[in-house]
Amino acid sequence: MRKSFLAFSLAAAGLAVLPATAVAQSPAQSEHGVIGAVDGTTAVAAADRFREIRTAEVSGSSIEGDIHDDWGVYTSGTAVTGQDAVQSVYSDLAISNDTLYAPTMKAPGSCVELVTAYFSGAAQVWAWDWCDGVKVAKSVTVDGSFRDNYGTSVNGHDSYRGKVEQTDSSNNTWTASLFNYRTGSWDSFYSQSGTDQSHEDRSWNIFEIYASGDQTAEYCSALGGRAIESTGYQIKLDGGWHAADGGNTSVRSNSSAEDFLCPGLSRTVLHENDQWSVRH
């Protein structure tokens, strides 16, 4: 299979190249669901925090006593109908009191946000429903089975490939899928139709925290030398997949790096704007 321009660009930059992320057309969708996926989540507190954050954003209110900061790649006012990225994931990243939602991605109008969540000593991937109930609709724990089926290696750490795509425009149906590297096809994670209650006209693929502390938050110490990364990020525009770049996306943050309660935290765009890294 011929490599795309994105693949050659990543190689030239000395970065990891994943053939599965470099193609414009996605592999076939399987008839199978994500292995190990369950309804809802055991992480009730983390889900409640996520809902609190998003509800506060919609209403324009603030959350007292904690920080909610994010950084990453956004679009604004663009008709994005799909997102596809390889996201870092760590089964051994244990965060007890803070919550790290990273990477997390959502398109404007989408019923589903695909979230990598770390909380209460566990790691999960969520399908967050924005159209019916505003909740975690599906979750899968990052364990040995997840790594065997959905794991791949990028820059020396585990990652998975996720996609959220509008599959029926007439009903505003969105479907989240995970790429099964064992079978070479997409496994359906969750699908929902309706009206997006986030009231956001932006898409995002970002590093996001909900934390507390005076100088150094718990999540910061837990990260150690780990990198939270997104690689091969593509967005669907006008029916076709395009690598995120400086023309169709921008890098933004709701706060300065100093406000993340993580001294020495680096936020780096490794390749404009389809590969980024946050590291402590």
Backbone as CSV, one residue per row, in Angstrom:
resi,resn,N_x,N_y,N_z,CA_x,CA_y,CA_z,C_x,C_y,C_z
1,MET,0.857,-1.198,0.000,0.000,0.000,0.000,0.885,1.238,0.000
2,ARG,0.576,2.207,-0.863,1.376,3.408,-0.948,1.183,4.270,0.280
3,LYS,2.265,4.800,0.838,2.181,5.688,1.978,1.661,7.041,1.538
4,SER,0.868,7.684,2.415,0.373,9.030,2.148,1.468,10.040,2.450
5,PHE,1.178,11.314,2.077,2.103,12.396,2.400,2.340,12.501,3.888
6,LEU,1.298,12.240,4.695,1.431,12.293,6.156,2.476,11.308,6.630
7,ALA,2.448,10.101,6.091,3.404,9.084,6.519,4.824,9.509,6.208
8,PHE,5.032,10.059,4.994,6.373,10.500,4.636,6.818,11.664,5.505
9,SER,5.882,12.560,5.838,6.221,13.710,6.681,6.633,13.270,8.067
10,LEU,5.903,12.310,8.642,6.252,11.811,9.964,7.607,11.133,9.947
11,ALA,7.864,10.361,8.902,9.141,9.659,8.805,10.284,10.659,8.689
12,ALA,10.057,11.695,7.890,11.098,12.698,7.714,11.396,13.422,9.005
13,ALA,10.385,13.525,9.850,10.560,14.209,11.141,11.155,13.303,12.201
14,GLY,11.394,12.033,11.844,11.957,11.100,12.805,10.958,10.584,13.790
15,LEU,9.657,10.644,13.453,8.602,10.218,14.359,8.059,8.879,13.924
16,ALA,7.359,8.221,14.854,6.805,6.909,14.562,5.773,6.997,13.448
17,VAL,5.816,6.067,12.509,4.867,6.021,11.421,4.031,4.772,11.555
18,LEU,2.730,4.939,11.641,1.823,3.811,11.749,1.036,3.704,10.458
19,PRO,1.222,2.645,9.668,0.513,2.544,8.409,-0.984,2.676,8.575
20,ALA,-1.527,2.187,9.691,-2.977,2.217,9.869,-3.508,3.628,9.997
21,THR,-2.673,4.592,10.423,-3.172,5.946,10.630,-2.873,6.846,9.455
22,ALA,-2.085,6.386,8.514,-1.619,7.260,7.464,-2.468,7.200,6.210
23,VAL,-3.446,6.327,6.152,-4.256,6.176,4.963,-5.459,7.101,5.028
24,ALA,-5.906,7.561,3.874,-7.052,8.455,3.817,-8.351,7.701,4.031
25,GLN,-8.412,6.461,3.557,-9.602,5.656,3.723,-9.401,4.684,4.880
26,SER,-10.408,4.595,5.755,-10.312,3.728,6.918,-10.545,2.279,6.529
27,PRO,-9.955,1.311,7.264,-10.250,-0.099,7.030,-11.718,-0.408,7.259
28,ALA,-12.108,-1.596,6.870,-13.517,-1.975,6.943,-14.012,-2.050,8.376
29,GLN,-15.304,-1.798,8.531,-15.971,-1.929,9.826,-16.367,-3.379,10.024
30,SER,-16.030,-3.957,11.171,-16.404,-5.338,11.442,-17.830,-5.383,11.970
31,GLU,-18.365,-6.577,12.081,-19.692,-6.752,12.654,-19.634,-6.955,14.157
32,HIS,-18.448,-6.858,14.727,-18.260,-7.146,16.144,-18.190,-5.870,16.965
33,GLY,-18.602,-5.968,18.215,-18.453,-4.874,19.148,-17.095,-4.921,19.809
34,VAL,-16.765,-3.873,20.523,-15.484,-3.807,21.225,-15.450,-4.871,22.317
35,ILE,-14.403,-5.655,22.320,-14.234,-6.736,23.290,-14.033,-6.145,24.679
36,GLY,-14.828,-6.617,25.637,-14.707,-6.150,27.012,-15.512,-4.916,27.331
37,ALA,-16.213,-4.334,26.351,-16.991,-3.125,26.598,-18.229,-3.444,27.428
38,VAL,-18.568,-2.541,28.341,-19.755,-2.698,29.195,-20.556,-1.404,29.152
39,ASP,-21.823,-1.501,29.525,-22.654,-0.311,29.620,-22.218,0.528,30.814
40,GLY,-22.183,1.831,30.632,-21.824,2.720,31.726,-20.373,2.563,32.144
41,THR,-20.098,2.888,33.404,-18.745,2.778,33.944,-18.809,2.583,35.450
42,THR,-17.801,1.930,35.986,-17.677,1.803,37.437,-17.135,3.095,38.047
43,ALA,-16.622,3.977,37.211,-16.009,5.219,37.680,-17.060,6.305,37.820
44,VAL,-17.950,6.145,38.758,-19.065,7.075,38.913,-18.557,8.479,39.243
45,ALA,-17.601,8.589,40.154,-17.099,9.906,40.559,-16.422,10.621,39.397
46,ALA,-15.626,9.889,38.620,-14.938,10.492,37.478,-15.933,10.933,36.418
47,ALA,-16.970,10.129,36.210,-18.006,10.496,35.246,-18.774,11.726,35.721
48,ASP,-19.046,11.791,37.014,-19.738,12.957,37.571,-18.908,14.226,37.404
49,ARG,-17.588,14.100,37.589,-16.711,15.246,37.401,-16.760,15.724,35.949
50,PHE,-16.715,14.774,35.038,-16.742,15.105,33.622,-18.041,15.832,33.273
51,ARG,-19.151,15.324,33.788,-20.443,15.973,33.547,-20.469,17.371,34.159
52,GLU,-19.907,17.513,35.360,-19.861,18.810,36.031,-19.062,19.817,35.222
53,ILE,-17.919,19.361,34.690,-17.079,20.231,33.876,-17.843,20.721,32.661
54,ARG,-18.429,19.787,31.936,-19.091,20.145,30.686,-20.346,20.999,30.942
55,THR,-21.079,20.701,32.008,-22.262,21.485,32.343,-21.867,22.908,32.701
56,ALA,-20.771,23.050,33.433,-20.282,24.379,33.790,-19.872,25.159,32.553
57,GLU,-19.263,24.482,31.574,-18.853,25.148,30.345,-20.060,25.678,29.586
58,VAL,-21.105,24.855,29.500,-22.307,25.252,28.761,-22.983,26.441,29.421
59,SER,-23.047,26.438,30.764,-23.748,27.502,31.488,-22.897,28.747,31.700
60,GLY,-21.574,28.599,31.472,-20.673,29.720,31.681,-20.274,29.922,33.123
61,SER,-20.582,28.954,33.987,-20.232,29.057,35.407,-18.855,28.458,35.648
62,SER,-18.352,28.581,36.866,-17.042,28.049,37.233,-17.191,27.009,38.314
63,ILE,-16.145,26.193,38.476,-16.134,25.146,39.486,-15.189,25.586,40.597
64,GLU,-15.712,25.741,41.785,-14.907,26.241,42.901,-13.999,25.146,43.461
65,GLY,-12.763,25.556,43.831,-11.890,24.680,44.589,-11.070,23.709,43.777
66,ASP,-11.282,23.638,42.464,-10.533,22.736,41.613,-10.142,23.455,40.327
67,ILE,-9.219,22.859,39.601,-8.846,23.425,38.314,-9.319,22.502,37.206
68,HIS,-9.729,23.106,36.123,-10.085,22.376,34.914,-9.359,23.059,33.775
69,ASP,-8.315,22.413,33.264,-7.507,23.002,32.206,-7.367,22.028,31.052
70,ASP,-7.194,22.594,29.861,-6.993,21.741,28.689,-6.062,22.419,27.699
71,TRP,-5.508,21.612,26.828,-4.621,22.083,25.768,-4.688,21.078,24.630
72,GLY,-4.691,21.563,23.396,-4.677,20.636,22.279,-5.144,21.272,20.986
73,VAL,-5.669,20.430,20.103,-6.008,20.836,18.742,-7.515,21.033,18.623
74,TYR,-7.905,22.186,18.116,-9.317,22.552,17.967,-9.619,22.970,16.535
75,THR,-10.886,22.859,16.160,-11.420,23.579,15.017,-12.568,24.425,15.536
76,SER,-12.949,25.428,14.761,-14.073,26.281,15.155,-14.886,26.634,13.924
77,GLY,-16.188,26.343,13.990,-17.066,26.690,12.893,-16.859,25.875,11.639
78,THR,-16.175,24.762,11.734,-15.912,23.908,10.576,-16.779,22.667,10.653
79,ALA,-17.323,22.256,9.533,-18.237,21.110,9.497,-17.469,19.792,9.529
80,VAL,-16.918,19.481,10.691,-16.172,18.231,10.871,-17.178,17.101,11.121
81,THR,-17.126,16.061,10.315,-18.054,14.933,10.470,-17.340,13.639,10.844
82,GLY,-16.084,13.743,11.281,-15.375,12.558,11.743,-14.015,12.916,12.303
83,GLN,-13.538,12.092,13.228,-12.206,12.235,13.815,-11.582,10.854,13.930
84,ASP,-10.289,10.774,13.698,-9.569,9.499,13.712,-8.163,9.790,14.238
85,ALA,-7.756,9.102,15.306,-6.436,9.350,15.874,-5.942,8.130,16.630
86,VAL,-4.631,8.032,16.750,-3.996,7.028,17.601,-3.644,7.724,18.911
87,GLN,-4.218,7.234,20.017,-4.118,7.898,21.307,-3.298,7.066,22.287
88,SER,-2.420,7.729,23.020,-1.631,7.031,24.040,-2.540,6.479,25.122
89,VAL,-2.112,5.362,25.724,-2.886,4.770,26.823,-1.926,3.984,27.711
90,TYR,-2.140,4.068,29.028,-1.261,3.409,29.997,-2.097,2.621,30.991
91,SER,-1.922,1.327,30.986,-2.658,0.498,31.947,-2.129,0.675,33.360
92,ASP,-0.893,1.182,33.501,-0.270,1.305,34.817,-0.231,2.740,35.327
93,LEU,-0.940,3.649,34.678,-0.990,5.029,35.155,-2.089,5.135,36.202
94,ALA,-1.678,5.236,37.460,-2.625,5.222,38.581,-2.786,6.616,39.160
95,ILE,-3.980,7.173,39.022,-4.327,8.470,39.576,-5.525,8.275,40.495
96,SER,-5.399,8.676,41.747,-6.425,8.357,42.734,-7.469,9.448,42.906
97,ASN,-7.039,10.702,43.090,-7.972,11.776,43.441,-8.273,12.716,42.285
98,ASP,-7.257,13.070,41.495,-7.487,13.874,40.303,-8.058,12.979,39.208
99,THR,-8.485,13.598,38.112,-8.934,12.836,36.954,-8.287,13.419,35.711
100,LEU,-7.723,12.535,34.891,-7.088,12.924,33.640,-7.926,12.377,32.495
101,TYR,-8.412,13.266,31.650,-9.157,12.874,30.460,-8.263,13.200,29.270
102,ALA,-7.438,12.246,28.846,-6.453,12.616,27.837,-5.839,11.390,27.152
103,PRO,-5.847,11.418,25.821,-6.544,12.381,24.983,-8.062,12.145,24.971
104,THR,-8.801,13.197,24.683,-10.246,13.095,24.490,-10.606,13.871,23.235
105,MET,-11.539,13.338,22.433,-11.875,14.032,21.188,-13.374,13.982,20.898
106,LYS,-13.838,15.101,20.327,-15.250,15.256,19.972,-15.375,16.198,18.783
107,ALA,-16.333,15.923,17.904,-16.622,16.790,16.775,-17.847,17.652,17.075
108,PRO,-18.000,18.821,16.433,-19.173,19.655,16.672,-20.448,18.938,16.235
109,GLY,-21.452,18.942,17.102,-22.701,18.266,16.788,-22.696,16.784,17.054
110,SER,-21.537,16.237,17.426,-21.438,14.794,17.632,-22.172,14.352,18.889
111,CYS,-22.809,13.196,18.792,-23.463,12.589,19.956,-22.477,11.852,20.846
112,VAL,-21.242,11.656,20.381,-20.293,10.825,21.114,-18.944,11.529,21.237
113,GLU,-18.414,11.545,22.463,-17.036,11.959,22.713,-16.254,10.721,23.118
114,LEU,-15.096,10.517,22.517,-14.255,9.354,22.819,-13.166,9.800,23.785
115,VAL,-13.206,9.258,25.000,-12.399,9.759,26.113,-11.454,8.674,26.631
116,THR,-10.183,9.034,26.820,-9.245,8.194,27.555,-9.211,8.734,28.980
117,ALA,-9.657,7.932,29.949,-9.870,8.450,31.307,-9.037,7.689,32.332
118,TYR,-8.398,8.446,33.228,-7.616,7.879,34.334,-8.181,8.418,35.644
119,PHE,-8.506,7.538,36.569,-9.213,7.919,37.791,-9.167,6.751,38.768
120,SER,-9.197,7.020,40.029,-9.335,5.991,41.085,-8.438,4.785,40.848
121,GLY,-7.249,5.022,40.331,-6.290,3.951,40.106,-6.547,3.112,38.875
122,ALA,-7.517,3.486,38.044,-7.876,2.689,36.864,-7.722,3.510,35.591
123,ALA,-7.695,2.809,34.470,-7.656,3.441,33.150,-8.753,2.832,32.297
124,GLN,-9.554,3.670,31.666,-10.626,3.204,30.797,-10.720,4.080,29.555
125,VAL,-11.336,3.526,28.518,-11.742,4.306,27.361,-13.258,4.401,27.408
126,TRP,-13.774,5.618,27.275,-15.210,5.862,27.375,-15.795,6.287,26.037
127,ALA,-17.059,5.934,25.829,-17.901,6.581,24.838,-18.899,7.422,25.624
128,TRP,-18.692,8.732,25.607,-19.545,9.648,26.360,-20.698,10.085,25.458
129,ASP,-21.919,9.877,25.924,-23.119,10.191,25.154,-23.535,11.636,25.412
130,TRP,-23.545,12.437,24.338,-23.932,13.836,24.453,-25.371,14.093,24.032
131,CYS,-26.059,13.076,23.524,-27.404,13.291,22.991,-28.511,12.666,23.836
132,ASP,-28.192,11.711,24.669,-29.208,11.036,25.471,-28.703,10.835,26.892
133,GLY,-29.019,11.771,27.765,-28.675,11.610,29.172,-27.374,12.233,29.604
134,VAL,-26.475,12.555,28.659,-25.164,13.134,28.967,-24.478,12.276,30.026
135,LYS,-23.884,11.192,29.581,-23.338,10.186,30.505,-22.326,9.306,29.788
136,VAL,-21.605,8.507,30.578,-20.781,7.449,30.002,-21.717,6.334,29.547
137,ALA,-21.800,6.122,28.249,-22.697,5.098,27.716,-22.016,3.739,27.638
138,LYS,-20.738,3.741,27.268,-19.951,2.510,27.181,-18.562,2.778,27.730
139,SER,-17.962,1.748,28.305,-16.578,1.857,28.758,-15.885,0.525,28.573
140,VAL,-14.573,0.586,28.428,-13.757,-0.619,28.367,-12.494,-0.350,29.172
141,THR,-12.143,-1.274,30.037,-10.961,-1.124,30.881,-9.698,-1.474,30.093
142,VAL,-8.665,-0.677,30.290,-7.388,-0.916,29.629,-6.640,-1.983,30.419
143,ASP,-6.767,-3.233,29.959,-6.125,-4.367,30.621,-5.415,-5.216,29.573
144,GLY,-5.032,-6.437,29.940,-4.309,-7.300,29.015,-5.091,-7.607,27.755
145,SER,-6.386,-7.854,27.901,-7.230,-8.140,26.745,-7.319,-6.935,25.817
146,PHE,-7.476,-5.753,26.395,-7.525,-4.540,25.583,-6.228,-4.375,24.801
147,ARG,-5.111,-4.562,25.470,-3.818,-4.395,24.803,-3.633,-5.417,23.704
148,ASP,-4.080,-6.662,23.934,-3.935,-7.721,22.933,-4.714,-7.411,21.656
149,ASN,-5.867,-6.781,21.807,-6.740,-6.551,20.654,-6.604,-5.152,20.060
150,TYR,-6.443,-4.152,20.903,-6.499,-2.773,20.420,-5.197,-2.005,20.606
151,GLY,-4.217,-2.628,21.216,-2.974,-1.935,21.511,-1.983,-1.954,20.368
152,THR,-1.236,-0.870,20.256,-0.111,-0.769,19.344,0.947,0.078,20.041
153,SER,2.155,0.081,19.525,3.244,0.821,20.153,3.578,2.064,19.340
154,VAL,3.623,3.203,20.011,4.011,4.471,19.389,5.031,5.141,20.292
155,ASN,6.193,5.434,19.754,7.233,6.121,20.534,7.519,5.426,21.860
156,GLY,7.434,4.092,21.856,7.799,3.306,23.022,6.715,3.120,24.056
157,HIS,5.500,3.590,23.797,4.412,3.400,24.763,3.187,2.825,24.054
158,ASP,2.269,2.269,24.851,1.037,1.715,24.303,0.119,2.818,23.796
159,SER,-0.613,2.500,22.739,-1.610,3.403,22.186,-2.745,2.571,21.609
160,TYR,-3.860,3.224,21.330,-4.960,2.594,20.619,-5.452,3.572,19.562
161,ARG,-6.122,3.062,18.556,-6.664,3.921,17.503,-8.181,4.008,17.652
162,GLY,-8.688,5.233,17.731,-10.119,5.442,17.883,-10.662,6.350,16.806
163,LYS,-11.931,6.165,16.512,-12.595,6.961,15.479,-14.020,7.268,15.920
164,VAL,-14.457,8.493,15.663,-15.857,8.876,15.839,-16.300,9.513,14.530
165,GLU,-17.420,9.019,13.978,-17.821,9.453,12.644,-19.344,9.565,12.556
166,GLN,-19.804,10.586,11.850,-21.237,10.700,11.578,-21.608,9.662,10.519
167,THR,-22.463,8.722,10.898,-22.805,7.620,10.014,-24.184,7.767,9.387
168,ASP,-24.963,8.740,9.834,-26.274,9.036,9.242,-26.588,10.497,9.520
169,SER,-26.471,11.319,8.483,-26.669,12.751,8.682,-28.131,13.108,8.915
170,SER,-29.078,12.325,8.356,-30.496,12.659,8.494,-30.976,12.569,9.939
171,ASN,-30.388,11.642,10.715,-30.750,11.474,12.125,-29.654,11.949,13.070
172,ASN,-28.602,12.543,12.500,-27.420,12.925,13.276,-26.918,11.752,14.121
173,THR,-26.676,10.633,13.448,-26.161,9.439,14.104,-24.635,9.445,14.052
174,TRP,-24.023,9.231,15.211,-22.559,9.182,15.313,-22.158,7.833,15.901
175,THR,-21.069,7.284,15.388,-20.593,5.973,15.830,-19.123,6.055,16.226
176,ALA,-18.829,5.577,17.427,-17.450,5.476,17.899,-16.966,4.047,17.696
177,SER,-15.736,3.900,17.230,-15.155,2.580,16.968,-13.707,2.556,17.418
178,LEU,-13.232,1.367,17.756,-11.819,1.148,18.061,-11.246,0.198,17.026
179,PHE,-9.997,0.467,16.616,-9.368,-0.383,15.611,-8.776,-1.622,16.268
180,ASN,-9.193,-2.783,15.803,-8.692,-4.054,16.314,-7.484,-4.459,15.484
181,TYR,-6.297,-4.336,16.061,-5.072,-4.645,15.326,-4.920,-6.147,15.087
182,ARG,-5.601,-6.943,15.872,-5.533,-8.398,15.688,-6.285,-8.821,14.434
183,THR,-7.447,-8.210,14.186,-8.263,-8.583,13.029,-8.084,-7.641,11.847
184,GLY,-7.495,-6.475,12.088,-7.310,-5.503,11.017,-8.588,-4.800,10.613
185,SER,-9.530,-4.640,11.540,-10.805,-3.987,11.223,-11.288,-3.182,12.425
186,TRP,-12.287,-2.327,12.173,-12.870,-1.510,13.223,-13.938,-2.289,13.978
187,ASP,-13.908,-2.216,15.309,-14.962,-2.787,16.155,-15.835,-1.648,16.677
188,SER,-17.146,-1.797,16.527,-18.068,-0.757,16.972,-18.074,-0.672,18.492
189,PHE,-18.024,0.550,18.995,-18.011,0.797,20.429,-19.379,1.298,20.899
190,TYR,-19.884,2.344,20.222,-21.162,2.918,20.634,-21.701,3.795,19.522
191,SER,-23.014,3.815,19.382,-23.674,4.648,18.377,-24.876,5.344,19.005
192,GLN,-25.073,6.621,18.649,-26.205,7.370,19.177,-26.647,8.433,18.180
193,SER,-27.951,8.733,18.202,-28.537,9.758,17.341,-29.219,10.808,18.206
194,GLY,-29.479,11.981,17.601,-30.223,13.004,18.319,-29.585,14.369,18.222
195,THR,-29.798,15.166,19.265,-29.303,16.541,19.305,-28.189,16.663,20.326
196,ASP,-27.059,17.182,19.901,-25.905,17.377,20.779,-26.229,18.413,21.846
197,GLN,-26.131,18.004,23.106,-26.453,18.904,24.214,-25.244,19.673,24.746
198,SER,-24.082,19.480,24.120,-22.910,20.235,24.575,-22.962,21.686,24.101
199,HIS,-23.721,21.953,23.047,-23.860,23.296,22.493,-22.510,23.881,22.072
200,GLU,-21.609,23.008,21.637,-20.283,23.429,21.173,-20.248,23.405,19.644
201,ASP,-19.672,24.449,19.044,-19.486,24.447,17.599,-18.044,24.152,17.220
202,ARG,-17.284,23.633,18.200,-15.871,23.310,17.975,-15.668,21.799,17.986
203,SER,-14.621,21.358,17.324,-14.136,19.994,17.542,-12.849,20.091,18.344
204,TRP,-12.516,19.011,19.064,-11.277,19.036,19.829,-10.649,17.651,19.908
205,ASN,-9.353,17.666,20.072,-8.541,16.484,20.372,-7.488,16.983,21.342
206,ILE,-7.708,16.752,22.653,-6.997,17.539,23.663,-6.548,16.706,24.867
207,PHE,-5.663,17.334,25.631,-5.236,16.907,26.960,-6.061,17.715,27.953
208,GLU,-6.754,17.038,28.877,-7.681,17.715,29.780,-7.549,17.157,31.198
209,ILE,-7.543,18.045,32.193,-7.406,17.617,33.582,-8.508,18.227,34.443
210,TYR,-8.817,17.495,35.515,-9.668,17.994,36.599,-8.885,17.670,37.856
211,ALA,-8.327,18.689,38.503,-7.350,18.427,39.570,-7.450,19.471,40.666
212,SER,-6.737,19.209,41.753,-6.679,20.143,42.874,-5.260,20.130,43.431
213,GLY,-4.945,21.151,44.215,-3.619,21.241,44.811,-3.170,22.680,44.886
214,ASP,-2.033,22.892,45.545,-1.484,24.238,45.682,-0.399,24.516,44.648
215,GLN,0.537,23.599,44.518,1.639,23.801,43.579,1.759,22.650,42.589
216,THR,1.675,21.412,43.093,1.807,20.236,42.231,0.629,19.311,42.451
217,ALA,-0.153,19.082,41.424,-1.315,18.201,41.520,-0.885,16.739,41.505
218,GLU,-1.749,15.885,42.011,-1.442,14.453,42.072,-1.195,13.862,40.699
219,TYR,-1.994,14.265,39.700,-1.841,13.685,38.368,-0.447,13.941,37.822
220,CYS,0.120,15.102,38.185,1.440,15.478,37.702,2.503,14.507,38.205
221,SER,2.455,14.207,39.499,3.414,13.247,40.063,3.209,11.862,39.487
222,ALA,1.935,11.487,39.253,1.634,10.153,38.723,2.153,9.972,37.304
223,LEU,2.163,11.042,36.534,2.634,10.928,35.154,4.085,10.478,35.082
224,GLY,4.903,10.927,36.030,6.307,10.579,35.964,6.890,11.088,34.650
225,GLY,7.537,10.207,33.914,8.088,10.591,32.613,7.208,10.208,31.448
226,ARG,5.971,9.808,31.717,5.089,9.362,30.638,4.651,10.536,29.761
227,ALA,4.450,10.232,28.491,3.937,11.215,27.547,2.500,10.872,27.182
228,ILE,1.625,11.860,27.274,0.279,11.723,26.743,0.326,12.258,25.321
229,GLU,0.033,11.407,24.351,0.241,11.783,22.954,-0.955,11.426,22.078
230,SER,-1.097,12.194,21.008,-2.028,11.878,19.934,-1.247,11.893,18.629
231,THR,-1.436,10.873,17.811,-0.644,10.696,16.605,-1.558,10.426,15.411
232,GLY,-1.165,10.940,14.249,-1.901,10.646,13.024,-3.326,11.161,13.038
233,TYR,-3.559,12.300,13.673,-4.904,12.840,13.820,-5.455,13.287,12.474
234,GLN,-6.639,12.767,12.136,-7.322,13.140,10.910,-8.727,13.622,11.225
235,ILE,-9.225,14.549,10.412,-10.610,14.995,10.520,-11.296,14.792,9.173
236,LYS,-12.599,14.542,9.227,-13.375,14.317,8.016,-14.063,15.617,7.629
237,LEU,-13.732,16.112,6.440,-14.281,17.362,5.921,-14.801,17.128,4.511
238,ASP,-16.019,17.552,4.233,-16.597,17.428,2.891,-16.533,15.995,2.377
239,GLY,-16.744,15.049,3.295,-16.799,13.643,2.907,-15.472,12.945,2.775
240,GLY,-14.366,13.650,2.979,-13.047,13.030,2.856,-12.207,13.237,4.100
241,TRP,-11.275,12.301,4.346,-10.399,12.387,5.514,-9.162,13.208,5.175
242,HIS,-8.797,14.113,6.089,-7.652,14.993,5.895,-6.825,15.043,7.168
243,ALA,-5.523,15.020,7.014,-4.654,15.181,8.172,-4.884,16.563,8.779
244,ALA,-4.972,16.621,10.097,-5.064,17.918,10.765,-3.789,18.702,10.489
245,ASP,-3.948,19.971,10.139,-2.781,20.813,9.884,-3.099,22.243,10.286
246,GLY,-2.163,23.138,9.989,-2.350,24.528,10.385,-3.450,25.236,9.634
247,GLY,-3.904,24.658,8.517,-4.957,25.274,7.738,-6.358,24.917,8.196
248,ASN,-6.531,23.731,8.768,-7.880,23.307,9.156,-8.068,23.168,10.666
249,THR,-7.017,23.384,11.441,-7.097,23.294,12.902,-6.176,24.340,13.532
250,SER,-6.329,24.523,14.832,-5.433,25.412,15.574,-5.168,24.817,16.947
251,VAL,-4.058,25.195,17.544,-3.679,24.727,18.876,-4.074,25.788,19.885
252,ARG,-4.839,25.376,20.897,-5.354,26.326,21.878,-5.286,25.731,23.278
253,SER,-5.384,26.616,24.258,-5.480,26.204,25.650,-6.375,27.185,26.375
254,ASN,-7.083,26.697,27.395,-7.897,27.604,28.201,-7.095,28.224,29.335
255,SER,-5.787,27.902,29.392,-4.974,28.395,30.500,-3.501,28.312,30.128
256,SER,-2.679,29.036,30.846,-1.233,28.955,30.634,-0.692,27.670,31.235
257,ALA,0.487,27.260,30.826,1.094,26.018,31.313,1.275,26.044,32.826
258,GLU,1.527,27.228,33.380,1.759,27.347,34.824,0.506,27.011,35.627
259,ASP,-0.655,27.130,35.026,-1.904,26.897,35.745,-2.301,25.431,35.817
260,PHE,-1.523,24.547,35.216,-1.861,23.131,35.200,-1.403,22.402,36.476
261,LEU,-0.839,23.145,37.427,-0.343,22.569,38.685,0.621,21.415,38.427
262,CYS,1.524,21.641,37.470,2.499,20.594,37.118,3.783,21.266,36.642
263,PRO,4.650,21.668,37.586,5.899,22.336,37.210,6.721,21.491,36.243
264,GLY,7.162,22.100,35.171,7.957,21.391,34.181,7.145,20.688,33.109
265,LEU,5.826,20.818,33.143,4.980,20.195,32.123,5.262,20.820,30.764
266,SER,5.504,19.969,29.766,5.728,20.466,28.407,4.545,20.111,27.528
267,ARG,4.154,21.047,26.671,3.059,20.851,25.726,3.625,21.132,24.343
268,THR,3.725,20.100,23.511,4.493,20.206,22.281,3.714,19.688,21.084
269,VAL,3.680,20.475,20.027,3.166,19.998,18.745,4.348,19.376,18.000
270,LEU,4.289,18.070,17.805,5.395,17.362,17.183,5.331,17.416,15.666
271,HIS,4.115,17.533,15.132,3.926,17.653,13.692,2.597,18.378,13.472
272,GLU,2.637,19.531,12.840,1.467,20.406,12.711,0.324,19.767,11.905
273,ASN,-0.852,19.717,12.513,-1.262,19.661,13.900,-1.777,18.256,14.199
274,ASP,-1.192,17.286,13.538,-1.701,15.912,13.635,-0.940,15.055,14.635
275,GLN,0.013,15.630,15.334,0.725,14.882,16.375,1.151,15.858,17.472
276,TRP,0.691,15.559,18.703,1.071,16.404,19.829,1.438,15.542,21.023
277,SER,2.123,16.157,21.983,2.594,15.430,23.149,2.570,16.347,24.366
278,VAL,2.106,15.814,25.494,2.193,16.491,26.790,2.995,15.577,27.706
279,ARG,4.042,16.117,28.307,4.955,15.279,29.090,5.399,16.025,30.341
280,HIS,5.580,15.237,31.409,6.158,15.813,32.612,7.489,15.126,32.890
